[in-house]
Amino acid sequence: MNPISSDQACILLVFEIMGVRIGMDARQIARTTDCHLPLPPATNRYYFHERVSFRERLSDYLAPVILHPAPHLALDGVIVVDQLQAMRTIDCRNIHRLPRWLASQQTPFWGVALLEDGLVLLADLTRLLPRQSHA
Amino acid sequence: MSEQAEQPYAEIIQHAEQQRAQEQQLDVDEETVQLVVFKVEDKMLAIPGCHVRELVPVGEIVYVPGTSELFLGVIPIRGEIASVLYLARLLGLSTHARPRTPSHRILMVVKEEMSTGVLVDAVADIIQTPKSAIQPHPSTLDPQMALLAEGQILFGTEPAPVISVTALFRQLQELCA
């Protein structure tokens, strides 16, 4: 199920990884922190490119930032993204499904936002981070 | 001018008229098909024009991480999002896309509810040809090409396999399942 169901507007946190502009539903993010700040003990840190293949693209992070998942998602760890841009409020009518040939594959992307300044791939954080395991 | 002198010309004209009438008869009787002829990695190929919605100049193709190498990414087109197939890789002709040139085009290929953009190096021509001009492809054709080709035509002196859109989408369904 798509994380955004509203037919009005939605807020995206937009960042860029290896030249690809990616957006995430802001409701999936609790907060962002500087990559150089220490994390709570035993927190798993995953880099975005480790969770999805960018083929042979170089994994250079110019301005890494940590995204902390919203607690209600019950996800394990945090994810490191790059070049955090502004929060974007977009009309949900500009969101499209991924074309069928791409949607059928193992990808964390569930859609594409068609904005005035180009396309933004929409990633679902629940497809990127593992679920918390309750011992 | 005497009647005798006119006679040879009259025969020529009559013969020419008969020839034209025969040709017109052929034109009416013979079913034709429109083909878009294009080049991929120096190989000439064709695809039925009835399945090509439009030819689009290549702008930015947005790469989608985590997807098959058969696809270069997605493009916006008329308010929608379309995938872009890297046909050269599907056909085993190349593993790395060539640098883009002004002659590159994306063919928007559509059949029923299925569609995709297809990156080609250049569109050579759009031709109307008799269906009978599509001959069975030779047994020596590359096996991967043979999976997709429904026959071949001669474009000038160069053989051009004709891609079956049905076979193309069937193969994508298998590969992307």
Contacts between the chains, C-beta under 8 A, distances in Angstrom:
chain1	res1	chain2	res2	distance
A	17	B	65	7.8
A	19	B	63	7.6
A	20	B	62	7.1
A	20	B	63	5.8
A	20	B	64	7.9
A	20	B	65	6.2
A	21	B	62	7.7
A	49	B	65	7.8
A	52	B	65	4.8
A	52	B	66	4.1
A	53	B	65	6.2
A	53	B	66	5.4
A	54	B	65	4.8
A	55	B	65	7.7
A	55	B	69	6.9
A	96	B	80	6.5
A	96	B	81	4.4
A	97	B	81	7.6
A	98	B	64	7.1
A	98	B	74	7.3
A	98	B	81	7.3
A	99	B	74	6.3
A	99	B	81	6.1
A	99	B	82	6.0
A	99	B	83	3.7
A	99	B	115	7.9
A	99	B	116	6.8
A	100	B	83	7.9
A	100	B	114	7.3
A	100	B	176	7.8
A	101	B	68	7.6
A	101	B	70	8.0
A	101	B	71	6.3
A	101	B	83	4.9
A	101	B	85	7.6
A	101	B	116	6.1
A	101	B	172	5.6
A	101	B	176	4.8
A	102	B	64	5.4
A	102	B	67	4.7
A	102	B	68	7.8
A	102	B	71	6.1
A	102	B	74	7.0
A	102	B	83	5.5
A	102	B	176	7.8
A	104	B	176	4.8
A	104	B	177	6.6
A	105	B	66	6.9
A	105	B	67	5.1
A	105	B	68	5.9
A	105	B	176	6.1
A	106	B	66	6.1
A	107	B	64	6.6
A	107	B	65	7.2
A	107	B	66	3.8
A	107	B	67	5.5
A	108	B	66	6.5
A	109	B	64	6.1
A	109	B	65	7.7
A	109	B	66	7.1
A	112	B	62	7.7
A	112	B	74	6.1
A	112	B	81	4.8
A	114	B	76	5.4
A	114	B	79	7.1
A	114	B	81	6.8
A	118	B	60	7.1
A	118	B	62	7.5
A	119	B	62	4.7
A	119	B	74	6.7
A	119	B	76	6.1
A	119	B	81	7.3
A	121	B	62	7.0
A	121	B	64	6.2
A	121	B	65	8.0
